Amino acid sequence: MLDFVNLRERMVLEQIAGRGVRDRRVLDAMYKVRREAFVPSNVHELAYNDMPLPIAAGQTISQPYIVAYMIEALALQGGEKVLEVGAGSGYAAAILAEIAGEVYAIERIGELASNAAAHLAAEGYGNVHILEADGTTGWAGQAPFDAILVSAGAPVVPETLKSQLAVGGRMIVP
C-alpha cells in the first residue's frame, strides 16, 4: 500500500516549496489536502507526481505545482470569499477552502460538477459550493468576490468576472 502522507510531504517539499512557492498558507493546504481523493482510483499511485492526471469527461486535474503557484498569486490572507471558474475534480477548490472562508466553484461539465461536489463532501469541505454553469458568467448571486481563480486559459478576461470582483480583489487567469 502506498504511503500517501509521505508522498504528499515529498511533493510539497520538492515540487512546490522547492520551486519557489513560499506562502505558508498555501504550503499548509497542500500538505493537508489528499490529492488521491480527487483522482480516479486507477491513477491513485500517480497522485503526487508533478503532472496533470486524467479525470472524467476527457479532462485533467492540474499538476500540483500549478495549483499552488496560482493560489499563491491570489495572495489570500485567510477568510476570503473566492470564486473558482473550472472546478474540475474539486482539488483546487479544496486547497482554496483550507485558506478562504467560502469557495464558490463553477464547472460547466455536469459529470465533473457532480464528481467535484461528491469529492469535496467526502473530504468534509462544507465551505465549498459547486454550481454547474458557464463559468464566464461568474456567480452574480454570490458576488462580490475577494479573489477569482480561473483554471482554464482565456483569450480575454470576461467583463462579467471583472464586475464580480470586490474593490481591491484579485483575479488569476492563465
MOHUNOR-V808280 format. One record per pair of residues at least 24 apart in sequence whose C-alpha atoms are under 6 Angstrom apart, sorted by the first residue. I is the first residue (numbers start at 1). GAP is how many residues later the second one is. D is the distance in Angstrom with one decimal. If there is no record, write none. Layout:
i: [I,I]
gap: [GAP,GAP]
d: [D,D]
This chain:
i: [11,16,29,29,38,38,80,81,81,82,82,82,82,83,84,84,84,85,85,85,86,88,89,90,102,103,104,104,105,106,106,106,106,107,107,108,108,108,147]
gap: [37,49,66,69,51,53,66,64,65,63,64,65,66,65,64,65,66,50,65,66,65,24,27,26,25,25,24,25,25,24,25,26,29,25,26,24,25,26,24]
d: [6.0,5.3,5.5,5.6,5.6,5.9,5.9,5.3,5.5,5.5,5.9,4.9,5.7,4.7,5.8,4.8,5.8,5.2,4.7,6.0,5.3,5.6,4.7,4.4,5.0,4.7,5.8,4.8,4.9,5.8,4.8,5.8,5.6,5.0,5.9,5.3,4.7,5.1,5.6]
